[in-house]
Amino acid sequence: MAIRTVVWNEFVHEKENPVVRELYPEGIHGKIAEVLAADPDVEVSTATLEEPEHGLPAERLDTTDVLVWWGHKAHGQVADAVVERVLERVHQGMGLIVLHSGHFSKVFKRLMGTPCSLRWREAGERERLWAIDRAHPIVQGVGPSIELPNAEMYGEPFLVPEPMETVFVSWFEGGEVFRSGLTYKRGAGRIFYFRPGHETYPIYHNPEIQTVLRNAVRWTYNAAPAWRDVSNAPNVPVDEAPEPIEARGPSLHRPGEEGYR
């Protein structure tokens, strides 16, 4: 069965900035979709901010196995209802790949529960992206490090929770370092944050970066059925307890009554 993947992009810089438009004439989402489509096991489509419901209605997300998220300038324009919808699907088991400036997206900040803040500099400096977990599935097919001749610097401290795994660490020409590839799990969903991707440099044209993206889709994919009732918090009546018990003491809720949220 194909891995049903949606590449989401706010699609703002490509319309406003001629440098970005020249690098990505079909949009960053178009380029990433092209990269992922090279994997015969991936069925890829795109969605953008300007579409109704940002291209992510419930029925589409329900049939999405992996969502790739790219955003920068328009984080605040993403509707909270869509954010909640994405979060629920991640908890149910949908994979999520958050790229570059998506660290400040509503979706990522909610999943992390932290400011997700960092230091940054836009100077086109050289980056060496070290694959520090050489056995990880996401780094297969790339060398010990990936050299990017021009990149935007992201520097520590990066205010995110301690990850399950740190897959990549970056060194920049100016001396800073950054944890550029981090894995998480929220509910049944796997998450991969991958820092490279500044829009004025041809990052997504780099063959090794492309390999990482394809590997990340496979890693975040969860073949298990969606955990549809993951957010339910049912009241289990006394007579349905796994072992016989008797109710003792006062109760705030009536039998079977829903809890407060």
C-alpha positions as MATLAB code, in Angstrom:
seq = 'MAIRTVVWNEFVHEKENPVVRELYPEGIHGKIAEVLAADPDVEVSTATLEEPEHGLPAERLDTTDVLVWWGHKAHGQVADAVVERVLERVHQGMGLIVLHSGHFSKVFKRLMGTPCSLRWREAGERERLWAIDRAHPIVQGVGPSIELPNAEMYGEPFLVPEPMETVFVSWFEGGEVFRSGLTYKRGAGRIFYFRPGHETYPIYHNPEIQTVLRNAVRWTYNAAPAWRDVSNAPNVPVDEAPEPIEARGPSLHRPGEEGYR';
ca = [
       0.000    0.000    0.000;
       1.305    3.461   -0.913;
       2.295    5.910    1.818;
      -0.250    8.686    1.315;
       1.721   11.892    1.855;
       0.595   15.530    1.766;
       3.154   18.336    1.469;
       1.777   21.509    3.059;
       3.292   24.924    2.338;
       2.036   28.383    3.146;
       3.167   29.385   -0.400;
       3.835   33.045    0.402;
       7.537   33.736   -0.223;
       7.429   32.225   -3.712;
       4.841   34.827   -4.711;
       6.516   37.804   -3.039;
      10.254   37.208   -3.487;
      11.822   36.823   -6.964;
      14.814   34.878   -5.610;
      12.570   32.276   -4.015;
      10.334   32.181   -7.093;
      13.326   31.476   -9.340;
      14.548   28.649   -7.100;
      11.087   27.151   -6.659;
       8.898   28.139   -9.642;
       6.325   25.502   -8.662;
       6.572   26.429   -4.989;
       8.583   24.756   -2.255;
       5.729   22.283   -1.871;
       5.969   21.459   -5.574;
       9.683   20.709   -5.328;
       9.342   18.590   -2.200;
       6.447   16.687   -3.767;
       8.609   16.008   -6.821;
      11.396   14.725   -4.558;
       9.076   12.403   -2.628;
       7.388   11.120   -5.768;
      10.723    9.547   -6.771;
       9.937    6.881   -4.154;
       7.560    4.410   -5.837;
       5.969    3.601   -2.467;
       4.900    7.204   -1.850;
       1.676    8.706   -3.173;
       2.141   12.463   -2.831;
      -0.092   15.532   -3.163;
       0.136   19.147   -1.979;
      -1.878   21.683    0.008;
      -1.405   25.399    0.648;
      -2.573   28.098    3.032;
      -4.781   29.843    0.470;
      -6.968   26.813   -0.213;
     -10.271   26.329    1.648;
      -9.465   24.942    5.098;
      -5.813   25.367    4.023;
      -6.221   22.278    1.869;
      -6.588   20.089    4.972;
     -10.262   19.255    5.493;
     -11.036   16.421    7.880;
     -11.782   13.912    5.156;
      -8.392   14.530    3.537;
      -6.437   14.277    6.776;
      -8.280   11.070    7.597;
      -6.647    9.474    4.551;
      -3.189   11.022    5.064;
      -0.403    8.809    6.377;
       2.341   11.468    6.528;
       2.049   15.261    6.547;
       5.066   17.411    5.602;
       4.827   20.977    6.975;
       6.699   24.020    5.643;
       5.880   27.494    6.959;
       7.647   30.753    7.784;
       5.864   34.071    7.279;
       2.220   33.152    7.832;
       2.182   30.978   10.966;
      -0.456   33.217   12.534;
      -2.779   32.864    9.554;
      -3.252   29.137   10.055;
      -6.744   28.582   11.471;
      -6.873   27.084   14.945;
      -9.546   24.613   13.812;
      -7.136   23.200   11.232;
      -4.346   23.065   13.821;
      -6.569   21.043   16.165;
      -7.453   18.720   13.299;
      -3.782   18.097   12.497;
      -2.902   17.520   16.155;
      -5.665   14.957   16.524;
      -4.440   13.043   13.482;
      -0.860   13.045   14.790;
      -2.094   11.615   18.091;
      -4.020    8.991   16.135;
      -0.873    7.923   14.305;
      -0.314   10.196   11.304;
       3.376   10.933   10.722;
       4.523   14.567   10.739;
       7.672   16.078    9.237;
       8.277   19.714   10.235;
      10.798   21.583    8.102;
      13.016   24.604    8.790;
      10.993   27.613   10.038;
       8.109   25.300   10.821;
       9.600   25.198   14.324;
       7.489   28.303   15.006;
       4.308   26.863   13.480;
       1.258   26.526   15.700;
       1.255   22.784   15.083;
       4.856   22.200   16.199;
       4.693   24.537   19.196;
       1.541   22.842   20.437;
       3.063   19.400   20.064;
       6.262   20.450   21.828;
       4.607   22.535   24.564;
       7.587   24.930   24.573;
       8.517   28.250   22.890;
      10.627   26.444   20.231;
      12.840   29.541   20.132;
      16.421   29.692   18.845;
      19.168   32.029   17.590;
      19.470   32.746   13.868;
      21.478   34.637   11.249;
      20.856   34.996    7.511;
      24.371   35.323    6.049;
      24.647   32.510    3.515;
      27.359   30.817    5.518;
      28.620   27.266    5.101;
      26.945   24.506    7.076;
      28.182   21.019    7.878;
      25.262   18.803    8.823;
      26.621   15.834   10.778;
      24.702   12.549   10.819;
      25.491   11.549   14.384;
      23.363    8.386   14.476;
      24.751    6.473   11.508;
      22.456    3.496   12.142;
      19.230    5.516   12.022;
      16.900    4.814    9.069;
      16.638    8.525    8.272;
      20.372    8.876    7.480;
      20.709    5.843    5.250;
      22.139    6.730    1.841;
      23.916    9.912    2.977;
      27.534   10.372    4.018;
      28.912   11.123    7.484;
      27.988   14.763    6.893;
      26.162   16.927    4.356;
      27.926   20.091    3.186;
      25.678   23.050    2.362;
      27.666   25.951    0.859;
      25.025   28.516    1.836;
      22.585   28.244    4.716;
      20.731   30.272    7.303;
      22.271   29.758   10.723;
      20.111   28.353   13.497;
      21.900   28.276   16.843;
      21.419   26.774   20.273;
      19.755   26.949   22.671;
      16.780   25.422   20.865;
      13.907   25.440   23.351;
      12.258   22.118   22.594;
      11.754   19.050   24.786;
      14.503   16.453   24.906;
      13.928   14.346   21.774;
      13.712   10.588   21.500;
      16.732   10.755   19.182;
      19.088   13.423   17.878;
      19.826   12.369   14.308;
      21.665   15.430   12.926;
      23.769   18.187   14.472;
      24.836   21.227   12.420;
      28.013   23.270   12.586;
      28.005   26.700   10.930;
      30.870   28.762    9.550;
      30.262   31.428   12.182;
      30.862   28.900   14.945;
      27.369   28.049   16.192;
      25.935   24.540   16.455;
      22.347   23.313   16.294;
      20.392   20.074   16.725;
      19.038   19.919   13.190;
      17.324   16.539   13.116;
      15.143   15.487   16.049;
      12.593   12.713   16.505;
       9.564   12.678   18.790;
       6.448   10.656   19.408;
       3.123   12.134   20.423;
       0.315    9.663   21.012;
       0.674    7.135   18.197;
       2.309    9.614   15.804;
       5.973    9.925   14.920;
       7.446   13.402   14.352;
      10.679   14.419   12.656;
      11.968   18.005   12.786;
      14.543   18.769   10.068;
      16.141   22.226   10.065;
      17.670   22.758    6.562;
      15.421   24.508    4.059;
      15.906   28.270    3.994;
      13.982   29.454    0.958;
      16.598   31.758   -0.642;
      19.098   28.898   -1.005;
      18.654   25.746   -3.151;
      18.519   23.425   -0.141;
      15.813   21.130   -1.485;
      17.750   20.698   -4.748;
      20.554   18.968   -2.823;
      20.487   15.186   -3.527;
      21.442   14.202    0.029;
      18.795   16.467    1.552;
      16.327   14.826   -0.828;
      17.392   11.392    0.421;
      16.781   12.476    4.007;
      13.275   13.683    3.119;
      12.372   10.400    1.463;
      13.794    8.423    4.382;
      11.868   10.603    6.833;
       8.557    9.830    5.142;
       9.221    6.122    5.526;
      10.317    6.537    9.167;
       7.311    8.610   10.243;
       4.842    6.318    8.475;
       2.782    4.185   10.855;
       1.254    1.145    9.155;
      -1.037    0.402   12.100;
      -4.709    1.407   11.891;
      -5.426    4.911   13.181;
      -6.135    5.137   16.904;
      -9.438    6.899   16.308;
     -10.557    7.163   19.931;
      -7.168    8.328   21.228;
      -8.685   11.518   22.678;
     -11.626    9.847   24.361;
     -11.709    9.815   28.171;
     -14.593    7.440   28.951;
     -16.172    7.134   32.374;
     -15.920    3.419   33.252;
     -18.927    2.436   35.425;
     -18.375    0.388   38.554;
     -20.141   -2.620   37.067;
     -17.758   -2.568   34.068;
     -14.516   -2.637   36.090;
     -12.199   -5.529   35.163;
     -12.449   -6.817   38.758;
     -15.540   -6.696   41.026;
     -15.584   -3.580   43.211;
     -18.081   -1.572   45.278;
     -18.399    2.183   45.074;
     -17.288    3.883   48.300;
     -17.523    7.522   49.255;
     -19.168   10.482   47.522;
     -18.914   11.001   43.768;
     -18.715   14.201   41.770;
     -20.143   12.588   38.615;
     -23.205   10.473   37.928;
     -22.557    6.962   36.551;
     -21.624    7.223   32.866;
     -21.482   11.023   32.936;
     -18.774   12.658   30.800;
     -15.886   14.352   32.562;
     -15.062   18.053   32.412;
     -12.678   19.385   29.747;
];
